[in-house]
């Protein structure tokens, strides 16, 4: 059986924080790459951070989804 509903609230809140940060990174990367030349190292770091966030988001979503195969 999965976590109790009240235990899921902090996970949901964290998930929303991560999704928001992920969207913000999208905006920052878009702004940085509008101007040529742009700092490719900085953009690369931001993209790596974005991928790490995507992984965290996927893990949290899998924890929040009900276990269908029981």
N, C-alpha and C positions, 0 to 999 in steps of 0.2 A: 504494500500500500504506500502511496506517495505522501509527501508532507501535508500536514494539516493546512487548511485554508489560511489561517492567520500567519503561518510560517511562510506562505507564498508571497505575502504582501511585500516584504523587503526584497525578494527576488524580482518581483514585477517592477518595483521602483528602481532597482539597479539596472534592470533591462532597459527601462525608458531612459535612464541616464546614459547608458552606453550607446543607445540608438541616437540620442541627441548629439553626443560627442562625435559619432560617426558621420552624421549629417553636417556638423560644423566643420569637420575635417574636409569633407567634400567641397564646401564653400571656400575654405582657405586654399586648398589645392587649386581650385578653379581660378581664384583671384591671382595666385602666384604665377600661374602659367599663362595668364592673359598678356603679360608684358614679356617681351623678348629683349635681352636674354633674361632667363630666370635661373635661380639657384637650383640646379638639378639635384644636388646632394640634399638640400632641405626638402624638396618635393619627394625625393626617394624615402627619406625618413618619415615624412608624413604618411606616405602610402603604406609603409611597413606598419606604422601605428594603426592605420585604418584597417589593415588586414588582421592585426592582433585583436582589435575591437570586434571585427566580424566573427572571429573564432569564439571570443567570449560571449557574444550575443547568441551564437548558435548553441553553445553549451548551456546557457541559461534557458533558452527556449526549450531545449530538450528536457531540462529539469522541470519546467513548468507544464509541459504537455502531459496529459494523462497517459499512463502506461496502457496502451491499447492491447498489446499482446500480454495477457496475464496468465 
